[in-house]
Amino acid sequence: MTDKVMTIFEGRLMIDYAYPCMMAEKAIKQAHENMLERQYDEAIEAALGAIAETKLMINAIKDMKERSNGIHDKASAL
C-alpha cells in the first residue's frame, strides 16, 4: 500500500480517491469471506486494511475539497 496514489486530472496532479476506495471495498469483502470461514485473525487483518485504505480515501477527499475551495494552487506540492 502506498502513502498516496497520485493521478493527473485536467492537467493537475491530485491524490486519487478511487483506488483506495476500491481497495477498501475489496478488503471489506475479504473480511466478510474470512468471517464466513471462521478465519477470525484473517478477518481482523482485512478489516484493518480497509481502515487504512479508507483513511487514504478521506485524505484524498479532503485534498479535493480544499482544491475546489481554491486553497491549493497548481504548483502546490503534495
VENCOR-V364375 format. One record per residue. RES is the residue in three letters. PSI is psi as a letter, one per 30 degrees, with the letter a starting at -180 (NA if undefined). Layout:
res=RES psi=PSI
res=RES psi=PSI
This chain:
res=MET psi=k
res=THR psi=l
res=ASP psi=e
res=LYS psi=k
res=VAL psi=k
res=MET psi=l
res=THR psi=l
res=ILE psi=k
res=PHE psi=k
res=GLU psi=h
res=GLY psi=g
res=ARG psi=k
res=LEU psi=k
res=MET psi=l
res=ILE psi=k
res=ASP psi=k
res=TYR psi=f
res=ALA psi=e
res=TYR psi=e
res=PRO psi=e
res=CYS psi=e
res=MET psi=e
res=MET psi=e
res=ALA psi=e
res=GLU psi=e
res=LYS psi=e
res=ALA psi=e
res=ILE psi=e
res=LYS psi=e
res=GLN psi=e
res=ALA psi=e
res=HIS psi=e
res=GLU psi=e
res=ASN psi=e
res=MET psi=e
res=LEU psi=e
res=GLU psi=g
res=ARG psi=h
res=GLN psi=i
res=TYR psi=e
res=ASP psi=e
res=GLU psi=e
res=ALA psi=e
res=ILE psi=e
res=GLU psi=e
res=ALA psi=e
res=ALA psi=e
res=LEU psi=e
res=GLY psi=e
res=ALA psi=e
res=ILE psi=e
res=ALA psi=e
res=GLU psi=e
res=THR psi=e
res=LYS psi=e
res=LEU psi=e
res=MET psi=e
res=ILE psi=e
res=ASN psi=e
res=ALA psi=e
res=ILE psi=e
res=LYS psi=e
res=ASP psi=e
res=MET psi=e
res=LYS psi=e
res=GLU psi=e
res=ARG psi=e
res=SER psi=f
res=ASN psi=g
res=GLY psi=g
res=ILE psi=e
res=HIS psi=k
res=ASP psi=l
res=LYS psi=f
res=ALA psi=f
res=SER psi=k
res=ALA psi=k
res=LEU psi=NA
